Amino acid sequence: MQSVDKLLINATVVTMDMDYTILRQGAIAIHDTKIVAVGHVTAIQSNYTAVETVDCIGRVITPGLLNAHTHIP
């Protein structure tokens, strides 16, 4: 099992991959400042342990989207 700094679990994860996959019970593993894994909660928790785990139930996460706030002229 790989150790990471943070796990974000139980979120709706919008991956923005080629298939526009949406994971209803998704999780993200983060080490340092990098996303190391995105997947279903059970898969991520069975492969990663974390210093901090954040339950994101009721939240939507789009990994890698750094600045969603913009003003279009």
C-alpha positions in Angstrom: 0.0 0.0 0.0 1.4 3.4 -1.0 1.5 6.3 1.5 0.2 9.7 0.4 -0.4 13.0 2.1 -4.1 13.3 1.5 -7.1 11.3 0.3 -10.2 13.1 -0.8 -13.0 10.5 -0.6 -16.8 10.2 -1.3 -16.9 13.0 -3.8 -18.5 13.2 -7.2 -15.3 13.4 -9.3 -15.6 14.9 -12.8 -12.5 13.5 -14.6 -12.7 15.5 -17.8 -11.1 12.5 -19.6 -12.0 11.6 -23.2 -15.1 9.8 -22.1 -16.2 12.5 -19.6 -16.2 10.0 -16.8 -18.1 11.0 -13.7 -17.3 8.9 -10.6 -20.3 9.2 -8.2 -18.2 7.7 -5.3 -14.8 9.0 -6.3 -11.6 9.6 -4.5 -8.3 11.4 -5.2 -4.9 10.5 -3.7 -2.5 13.5 -3.4 1.2 13.4 -2.5 3.1 16.6 -2.1 1.3 18.9 -4.5 0.6 16.2 -7.2 -2.5 14.1 -7.9 -1.2 10.5 -8.0 -4.5 8.7 -8.5 -8.1 9.2 -9.3 -10.7 6.4 -9.1 -13.6 4.9 -7.1 -13.3 5.1 -3.3 -12.9 1.4 -2.8 -10.0 1.1 -5.3 -8.2 4.2 -4.0 -8.6 3.2 -0.3 -7.4 -0.3 -1.0 -4.2 1.0 -2.6 -3.3 4.2 -0.6 -3.0 5.2 3.0 -2.9 8.9 3.9 -1.8 11.2 6.7 -5.1 13.1 6.2 -8.4 11.8 4.8 -11.1 14.3 3.9 -14.7 13.2 3.5 -16.0 15.2 0.6 -19.6 13.8 0.5 -21.9 16.2 -1.3 -19.0 17.9 -3.1 -17.9 17.9 -6.7 -14.2 17.8 -7.6 -12.6 18.3 -10.9 -9.0 17.2 -10.6 -6.4 19.5 -12.1 -8.8 22.4 -12.7 -6.9 25.1 -10.9 -8.9 28.2 -11.6 -12.5 27.8 -12.5 -13.4 31.4 -11.9 -13.0 33.6 -15.0 -14.6 36.6 -16.7 -15.1 36.3 -20.4 -15.3 39.8 -22.0 
